[in-house]
């Protein structure tokens, strides 16, 4: 299958509608029948404003987080339409990919 790998970059403490943005985004992807997404927490990073974000022993709120998913063209269009309608401000990378499933189901 051909489509896109979309990676969203945000921080652990960002919220949307009172919910963590990362959790909201994962829930929306599932509700849209996107077949999978992975949330990855990073140790440190810096954003487009040059400000460093990092995870600390007692405070994980500023932790950089990525959400990665492989989607079809149609799924990408629906997802970005939702983000635009919700006025979500988030950094992303959208890369053309071939993806699929190998092997048998267990």
Secondary structure, 3 states (H helix, E strand, C coil): CEEEEEEEEEECCCEECCEEHHHHHHHHHHHCCCCCCEEEECCEEECCCCCEEECCCCCCCCCEEEEEEEEEHHHHHHHHHHHHHCCCCCEEEEEEEECCCCCCCC
